[in-house]
């Protein structure tokens, strides 16, 4: 993720967590899409369990789930889990 700094980066004892919060307007920008790819690439390099967590406004919850399903198919690693969280506390593992 060399050119991008996630909102949360945690690496300890065979676990990597990358967390990112997005606003409605920022979710689908080219910058954000590049961030997502970079975070998936970082997780693929990590040999143990990795988690990407994306927090979005509730209006984007379904869109974000679909988007990250596609991202996972394109960029995901075998040990990467993805969670989408809405601002009202609803979350789902992809």
C-alpha positions in Angstrom: 0.0 0.0 0.0 3.1 2.1 -0.5 1.4 5.3 -1.7 -1.7 5.1 0.5 -2.1 5.2 4.3 -5.2 3.5 5.5 -7.3 4.8 8.4 -6.3 1.7 10.4 -3.3 -0.5 10.0 -2.7 -3.2 12.6 -0.1 -6.0 12.2 0.6 -8.3 15.1 1.0 -12.0 15.8 0.0 -13.4 12.4 -2.9 -10.9 11.9 -3.0 -7.9 9.6 -6.0 -5.5 9.7 -6.5 -2.7 7.2 -9.5 -0.4 7.9 -10.8 2.4 5.8 -13.8 4.7 6.2 -15.4 6.3 3.2 -17.9 9.1 2.7 -20.7 8.9 0.2 -18.8 11.1 -2.3 -15.4 9.5 -1.8 -16.4 5.9 -2.1 -16.1 5.5 -5.9 -13.4 8.0 -6.7 -10.4 6.9 -8.7 -8.2 7.6 -5.7 -10.4 5.3 -3.5 -10.3 2.5 -6.1 -6.5 2.7 -6.2 -6.5 2.5 -2.4 -8.6 -0.6 -2.4 -6.3 -2.3 -4.9 -3.3 -1.4 -2.9 -4.8 -2.7 0.3 -5.6 -6.0 -1.4 -2.1 -6.2 -2.7 -0.7 -5.6 0.8 -2.9 -8.4 2.2 -1.8 -10.8 -0.5 1.8 -10.3 0.5 1.0 -11.1 4.1 1.4 -14.9 4.7 -1.1 -15.1 7.6 -4.7 -14.0 8.2 -5.6 -10.5 6.9 -8.7 -8.5 7.2 -9.9 -5.5 5.2 -12.7 -3.5 6.9 -14.6 -0.8 5.0 -16.9 1.6 6.8 -19.5 3.4 4.6 -22.7 5.4 5.0 -25.8 3.2 5.3 -26.9 4.3 1.8 -23.8 2.6 0.3 -23.9 -0.6 2.3 -25.2 -2.9 -0.5 -23.1 -1.1 -3.1 -20.0 -1.5 -1.0 -20.7 -5.2 -0.5 -21.1 -5.8 -4.2 -18.0 -3.7 -5.0 -15.8 -5.6 -2.6 -17.1 -9.0 -3.8 -15.8 -8.0 -7.2 -12.6 -6.6 -5.8 -12.0 -9.9 -3.8 -12.5 -11.9 -7.0 -10.0 -9.7 -8.9 -7.4 -8.9 -6.2 -8.1 -11.0 -3.1 -5.7 -13.4 -1.5 -6.5 -16.7 0.0 -6.1 -15.5 3.6 -8.0 -12.2 3.2 -11.4 -11.6 4.9 -13.5 -8.5 4.0 -16.0 -6.8 6.2 -18.3 -3.9 5.2 -19.7 -1.9 8.1 -22.4 0.8 7.8 -22.6 3.9 10.0 -25.6 2.5 11.8 -23.6 -0.6 13.0 -24.8 -3.2 10.4 -21.9 -5.3 9.2 -21.4 -8.2 6.9 -18.5 -10.5 6.1 -18.0 -10.7 2.3 
